[in-house]
Amino acid sequence: MRLFGTDGIRGEVNKYPMTPECVLRIGMAAARVLKKQQGRNMILIGKDTRLSGYMIESALTSGICSMGMNVTLVGPMPTPGVAFLTRALRVDAGIVISASHNPFKDNGIKFFSGAGFKLPDELEREIERLVIDDSILRHRPSGDAIGKAFRLDDATGRYIEYIKSTIPKGMTLEGLKAVVDCSNGAAYKVTPWVLRELGAEVIAVNDRPDGVNINKDCGSLFMEGLAAEVKKHRADIGVAHDGDADRALFVDEKGKFVDGDRILGMWAAEMKAEERLKGDTVVATVMSNLGLEHHLQRRGITLLRTKVGDRFVTEKMLEGGYNLGGEQSGHIIFFDYNTTGDGPITALHVLSLMKKRGLPLSRLAGAIKLYPQVLVNVRVKEKKDIRAVPEIQAAIRRAEQRLDGRGRILVRPSGTEPKIRVMVEGKDMRTIKRLAGSVAEVIRKMMA
């Protein structure tokens, strides 16, 4: 039985594994795996704004307390806020109840270790094993040995104060106007408050969560609305989060989209100039644009690539001792400030860079010349190993020969859906569209 994907446990609510019964068992199993034999035992739980968060929070809390561990509840809180509080409060683990950018009918469970990082694979496997192992029932304590649940009332304020502390003391954002699309999610208070308290004029949109409107035609997957708001208010910048705010994407003052690759390029150059970029290296994924790689190379910065997923970026950063990494999707990981992608911190530091340099976002982001990129998703009956299909491999080789070193092609299965993703990038849009289409057509014939 496989519960954990690349980003925790996720599924449609009231269908396995996101049923109250299964979530109760997940709480019990997690407590059994994480509980210390001596001393204080505490797990912190935060959630996004989904209607189902109440149900899942209650089931998790019951399971954890039934095994003799205590719980601290912080309510709606961005995923990076949970990672920060887990470290700051020195608890044993943190749990986020969220399905990130998915619609409200889905939900999920993400775990952080006491150090604020995703749990190691071996601990996830042990939790999975215990969820279906009835022997766990023999380990439930009784009497005064069961756990308690507490609520931390000032959790949001603690996180906001920490975010503000990551820029130089005395620095303000006065004179900047920002539109913030909160995606009706976990950052609906955090990012607007941070920017306002530092002096920016803030227009918050999609900041009234009702349990079912999270990510609905808003946030980082729907940037058109943000672009329109930036133009309407003549703002300097637009910021968009996803439901749990571990990512941030941007719109410049002209209404043009600024993705994670450009944010990485901007910050890598700044950090290198200040001698703060460890190893003169940035970690990104195979999806990051070739234009970013060339931009960094010209500045003496190495780009290391990993598989798609912020956990793989984090692992590579830890392995090499690097402090900057991320994904096109807006997961930007500053190890100087947090252990996971942090949308509010990313937003603050982009605005602070604009203020520090006295330049609009269009100028800062425009320095990174990205190549045109085409992504085609091919729905398949089953995700077979494409390396074992000679016709697909031949189509990929033909595309690579046509690019002749002036672009890239990447063909990979989706980690969450029955799809094969075909990404082609190069200098000429017509060429890469044609190549992506030809490879996708072969995949349809062989696997659809």
Helices and strands as residue ranges (DSSP letters): E 9-12, H 20-34, E 42-47, H 53-66, E 70-76, H 79-88, E 93-97, E 106-113, H 121-131, G 134-139, G 143-145, E 149-151, H 155-164, E 177-181, H 190-197, E 201-205, G 219-221, H 223-233, E 237-241, E 248-251, E 257-258, H 260-273, G 278-280, E 281-285, H 290-297, E 302-306, H 310-320, E 324-326, E 332-334, H 343-357, H 361-366, E 373-379, G 386-388, H 390-403, E 407-413, E 419-426, H 429-447
